[in-house]
Amino acid sequence: MERLTWSKADKKCARVAFDAAYERECASILAELRKRVDAIHNSDDIWGINDYLWRKRREIRDKYDFRGSVLVKVLAHLILEGWITPDDLQGLSEEKRDLLSRGLGFFQNDSGTPEMKR
């Protein structure tokens, strides 16, 4: 596979979207944590929270990788999971938007499906 080169502008746009996704996902985890804490009734519930946080920590660690060699894949994954939208990445170069579009299979349509605008 050809090595991707990221311009400063592409990196900046990707970083803003990447960080926004991270913050949104952490906010979601916090909301779930609050629900679980409010529902604690016994010691098993406490350890269930620990297990939940451990799983989420591993998921987050594995998912949020800003290396240029995997960044298109990471951004595509974040779009598919709903943490960012294609609109969050409009500042990317046409080359990177094309890679995301092809990777996601997004085509221009009127059905409300996310798409990368060119």
N, C-alpha and C positions, 0 to 999 in steps of 0.2 A: 504494500500500500504506500502511496506517495505521502511524504511528510508534509503536513499543512503548515503554512506560514501565517502567522497572525499579526496584522498591523497593530499599531498602538490604538487606533480608533476601534478596530474590531475587538481587541482585548478589553478596552474600556467599556464598550457596549455590552459585551458578554459578561464582564464583571458586575455591572449594574444589575443585569437580569439574574445572574447567578446568586448574587447577594440577596436580592429581593426574594428569590425562591427559597433560599435558606431561611430567611426571616419568617416568611409565610409558613413554611413547614414547621419551624420551631414554635410559632404561635399556635399552630394546630395541635402540636404535641402538648403544649402548656394547657390549652383548653381541655384536652382529654385528661391530662394529669389532674386538673382541678376537679373534674367530674369524678374521677376515681378516688381522689382524696375525700371528697364529700360523701362517697358511698362506702367508706371503710367501716366495717362492722366487726372484724376480727383480725387476728395476726396473719391469716392467709391472704387477706386483702392487702396488707402491707407488702408482703413478699410478692404478690401479684403486680403491685406497682413497681417494685424493684425490677422484676422480670420485664415488664413493659418498657421501662426506661433503658434497660440494658439492650433490648432488641432495637429500639429506636436509635440508640447511640451507634450501634453497629451499622444500621441501615444508612444513617446520615454520613458516617465516616466513609462507607463504601461508595455512596452515591455522589457526594460533592467533591469531585476531583477536577481541578482547574488546569490540569496539564493540557497543553495545546494538542497533543496527539489524541486525546480522547474527548476534547471539549465539545465538538459537534454532537457526539453521541450523548454526552451528559445533558446538553441543552435540549436535545430531542426528547430524552427521557423525562426531563422536567416539564416540557410541554405536554407530553402524553399523560403525565400524572396530574396536570392542571396547576402546577405551582407557578408557571409563567405562561404567557400566551405568545403567539408569533408577533403580536404588536410590540411586545417588550424587546424584540430583537430587530426592529426596523432599522436601527443604526448600523447593522452589520453590512459588510460589503456584499455585493451581488453574488460573488463566489460562495460566501458562507451561507447566504440565504438559499441559494440553489442547492447546496449540499444538504441543508436542513429539509428543504422541500422534497428532494428526492428520497432522503432517508425516512421521512415521515409519511410519504405518499400523499401529501396534502396537495389538492388541486383546487383551483379557483372554482367555487360553487356558491350557490345561494342557500344551502341547507343549514348554515350555521356551523359547519365543521371548520375547525381551525385551519388556517392556510397561511402560507408565507406569501406576502405581497411582494412583487418585484418592482 
